[in-house]
């Protein structure tokens, strides 16, 4: 079992990973001369609409954005068992792959 400090570290790492993806999404929209979306949800919806992302991926993006929002705003209500299961199953891997893609 992870200590409270380790759990906080895991949550912070996920938060930063997701926030970096949101920032990259906004950069990609800007590179295509698209209007910048106000919310992270709208950013990834626009990326799907412009063909940067597969529209079938939108639900996954909405889920990780929701996780990020819960980490930031409701940290006392996070189910760490679910978070650790998500990481163990590498279900966050698509975020890493998105970040590794070149901005072009």
Secondary structure as UniProt FT lines:
FT   HELIX           4..31
FT   TURN            32..33
FT   HELIX           40..49
FT   TURN            50..51
FT   HELIX           55..57
FT   HELIX           58..73
FT   HELIX           75..77
FT   HELIX           80..88
FT   TURN            89..92
FT   HELIX           93..100
//
